């Protein structure tokens, strides 16, 4: 099933820059100035591109007089069997954003059972095959939207076929429709309200689709400022009376969650995310109430063990506190690490959850 295609060096270099682990085994890069060759995912510092050469096999690199890197050990056994198949599948999906393969198509292509594919794909990539297909498309769409002035054109470029389809599908993922996404929320109304919570004032912002902001602060003015910064072009509206019933439900859930009577939060969210953020944020939602993990554990958990810093960044850019429990991620050393809404608050949230869990 391995295709012999000409290597696209721009693409390979991009994979090196991303430390893309899913391409390990597919190619190697040598650094002429150091005389060393590496896997794409090597955690070492990135060389200058002009000093890099690409190889299909370690043997080719060795023939060029390069030595295997001691950090990423390109000579050690390659993943075989389903791991290799899944990697090829990822490449296939990325290369064909205009197709919409379903699980059966992908399973047939990889010659795996649907059940096996679903399970091992999720384990290796951190997303289901369908989420991966959607994420690739959305990435292409977002890219086209930024580059193009014409939304309809971008929609076709990203392989959605018709704009009604993209609106249907993009809605749930991007949160905002493509038009709104380009304009940083223009045309979207965000209703907000501030409530007292055990860890200070909490502001909840929501569109008619779900929560788009949950933040902590000291004053209402500060919190409105934060919301404005996050969604510069959206219309902000203080919640009036009577409260929209949905909104009231979400608020009640958050308040009982903070009181410890509702450990699991399942709230509709209306946020934008890159495929990577989505992967991290999905994963964070699986860390049980009262438990913590290190940034490294999260990175390993999403199948990107070398992406510790990127995981920390994804945690730091979370806009919906509690709903995406980024406070449950700390440093491997046991130190608190960062928290967008202050370390004291992070510590308080962890302590409260632990106490509540111990008591139940
Ligand atoms: Zn290396």
Boltz pocket constraint, residues with backbone or C-beta under 6 A from the ligand:
constraints:
  - pocket:
      binder: B
      contacts: [[A, 37], [A, 38], [A, 39], [A, 42], [A, 43], [A, 44], [A, 69], [A, 70], [A, 71], [A, 72], [A, 73]]
      max_distance: 6.0
